[in-house]
């Protein structure tokens, strides 16, 4: 089958029309006709080979929403015409301890949708049936794409860390990831503190559900909430004064990062020891938790705030994101 896509032929290159052949659909595989695909900062990181694993020509796109166009002979859970989504992972081994324990996102042999294969900036993308998630009734497809990466990335830590509805929590960085974390935690029942370095976003952040916005560059504002937060989620990918955030935690509080901070994080041991505080991190989430997140979104009418571009405007969309102009996620429409 011939696939029409957009690919970069070199590091940091512009995306251009690209065609490639897919073999016959495998027994356990599903083909998805792409309707929408989110544009994630990870697409930029891969485009620029920041993680040292990009292969060119490179077709980005791992926040895919569309409909099933073909299924393999062993696929029982999906049929042609079903509305589905697929995120960062497109397959996993299904036999390691992590997979059989329902933690497929921790599989050592998991297949990344844009790692060593072509992604969703295309008319068709292929994946294993298990990672092809049926959309719940009532989900808005035009806004659902970013939930399959950005959404599950920030939803997983809430469950993983045992966040309670009575907790007072913080979110560092109200961008593509952080604004979704804010919406989830508000619906969870928490009192939510937003840490932002951009005062121009304050009114918008409050409208999205934050109870308070703190200027992350003002030490006095950080000192004012010392010892009060049960959970802080970092969504930024830059080095920060981590001890200031550890100080903001209540006893037994947790600082959790999903932002890919490339430099070592300086964590003073006594800031953890003195009040049984902890630091953790996580990738996306399991197949089952992704389904639960989607149901949660439908129940509480939670969607990313998106800006829509046409698929053939992909380079403009990437530039918009790279320049920090996205408010707050970018979606391509096929």
ChimeraX attribute file (.defattr): number of C-alpha atoms within 10 A of each C-alpha:
attribute: neighborCount
match mode: 1-to-1
recipient: residues
	/A:1	10
	/A:2	11
	/A:3	14
	/A:4	15
	/A:5	24
	/A:6	26
	/A:7	23
	/A:8	20
	/A:9	17
	/A:10	16
	/A:11	16
	/A:12	13
	/A:13	15
	/A:14	15
	/A:15	23
	/A:16	16
	/A:17	11
	/A:18	16
	/A:19	13
	/A:20	10
	/A:21	9
	/A:22	12
	/A:23	7
	/A:24	10
	/A:25	16
	/A:26	16
	/A:27	13
	/A:28	15
	/A:29	23
	/A:30	28
	/A:31	22
	/A:32	28
	/A:33	23
	/A:34	23
	/A:35	22
	/A:36	30
	/A:37	35
	/A:38	33
	/A:39	28
	/A:40	23
	/A:41	17
	/A:42	19
	/A:43	20
	/A:44	18
	/A:45	14
	/A:46	21
	/A:47	26
	/A:48	16
	/A:49	16
	/A:50	13
	/A:51	11
	/A:52	9
	/A:53	10
	/A:54	19
	/A:55	19
	/A:56	17
	/A:57	19
	/A:58	27
	/A:59	28
	/A:60	29
	/A:61	27
	/A:62	30
	/A:63	30
	/A:64	36
	/A:65	32
	/A:66	27
	/A:67	22
	/A:68	24
	/A:69	18
	/A:70	19
	/A:71	24
	/A:72	18
	/A:73	12
	/A:74	11
	/A:75	17
	/A:76	10
	/A:77	11
	/A:78	19
	/A:79	15
	/A:80	13
	/A:81	13
	/A:82	15
	/A:83	23
	/A:84	23
	/A:85	28
	/A:86	30
	/A:87	30
	/A:88	26
	/A:89	26
	/A:90	25
	/A:91	23
	/A:92	22
	/A:93	14
	/A:94	17
	/A:95	11
	/A:96	15
	/A:97	13
	/A:98	17
	/A:99	19
	/A:100	12
	/A:101	11
	/A:102	16
	/A:103	17
	/A:104	26
	/A:105	22
	/A:106	18
	/A:107	19
	/A:108	13
	/A:109	13
	/A:110	17
	/A:111	19
	/A:112	18
	/A:113	25
	/A:114	23
	/A:115	18
	/A:116	14
	/A:117	18
	/A:118	26
	/A:119	30
	/A:120	30
	/A:121	30
	/A:122	26
	/A:123	19
	/A:124	24
	/A:125	27
	/A:126	26
	/A:127	25
	/A:128	21
	/A:129	23
	/A:130	21
	/A:131	24
	/A:132	27
	/A:133	22
	/A:134	21
	/A:135	20
	/A:136	15
	/A:137	10
	/A:138	11
	/A:139	18
	/A:140	13
	/A:141	17
	/A:142	19
	/A:143	22
	/A:144	26
	/A:145	34
	/A:146	31
	/A:147	28
	/A:148	27
	/A:149	25
	/A:150	28
	/A:151	28
	/A:152	26
	/A:153	23
	/A:154	30
	/A:155	22
	/A:156	19
	/A:157	23
	/A:158	19
	/A:159	12
	/A:160	13
	/A:161	15
	/A:162	9
	/A:163	19
	/A:164	16
	/A:165	14
	/A:166	11
	/A:167	17
	/A:168	20
	/A:169	26
	/A:170	31
	/A:171	28
	/A:172	25
	/A:173	23
	/A:174	24
	/A:175	20
	/A:176	24
	/A:177	30
	/A:178	27
	/A:179	29
	/A:180	28
	/A:181	31
	/A:182	30
	/A:183	21
	/A:184	23
	/A:185	25
	/A:186	19
	/A:187	18
	/A:188	17
	/A:189	14
	/A:190	20
	/A:191	20
	/A:192	25
	/A:193	23
	/A:194	28
	/A:195	26
	/A:196	21
	/A:197	17
	/A:198	13
	/A:199	12
	/A:200	9
	/A:201	14
	/A:202	20
	/A:203	11
	/A:204	11
	/A:205	22
	/A:206	16
	/A:207	9
	/A:208	15
	/A:209	19
	/A:210	24
	/A:211	15
	/A:212	14
	/A:213	21
	/A:214	22
	/A:215	16
	/A:216	21
	/A:217	14
	/A:218	10
	/A:219	12
	/A:220	11
	/A:221	14
	/A:222	17
	/A:223	13
	/A:224	11
	/A:225	16
	/A:226	15
	/A:227	16
	/A:228	17
	/A:229	25
	/A:230	21
	/A:231	29
	/A:232	26
	/A:233	26
	/A:234	28
	/A:235	25
	/A:236	20
	/A:237	14
	/A:238	12
	/A:239	13
	/A:240	15
	/A:241	13
	/A:242	16
	/A:243	16
	/A:244	15
	/A:245	22
	/A:246	26
	/A:247	21
	/A:248	23
	/A:249	28
	/A:250	19
	/A:251	19
	/A:252	15
	/A:253	24
	/A:254	24
	/A:255	24
	/A:256	22
	/A:257	22
	/A:258	22
	/A:259	21
	/A:260	15
	/A:261	15
	/A:262	11
	/A:263	9
	/A:264	7
	/A:265	13
	/A:266	11
	/A:267	13
	/A:268	11
	/A:269	11
	/A:270	10
	/A:271	17
	/A:272	20
	/A:273	12
	/A:274	10
	/A:275	16
	/A:276	13
	/A:277	21
	/A:278	18
	/A:279	13
	/A:280	13
	/A:281	15
	/A:282	16
	/A:283	18
	/A:284	23
	/A:285	27
	/A:286	21
	/A:287	19
	/A:288	14
	/A:289	17
	/A:290	23
	/A:291	17
	/A:292	15
	/A:293	20
	/A:294	25
	/A:295	18
	/A:296	15
	/A:297	22
	/A:298	16
	/A:299	12
	/A:300	13
	/A:301	14
	/A:302	20
	/A:303	22
	/A:304	23
	/A:305	17
	/A:306	19
	/A:307	15
	/A:308	18
	/A:309	20
	/A:310	13
	/A:311	21
	/A:312	17
	/A:313	13
	/A:314	20
	/A:315	16
	/A:316	14
	/A:317	21
	/A:318	19
	/A:319	13
	/A:320	14
	/A:321	20
	/A:322	12
	/A:323	8
	/A:324	10
	/A:325	12
	/A:326	18
	/A:327	17
	/A:328	18
	/A:329	25
	/A:330	26
	/A:331	25
	/A:332	26
	/A:333	18
	/A:334	16
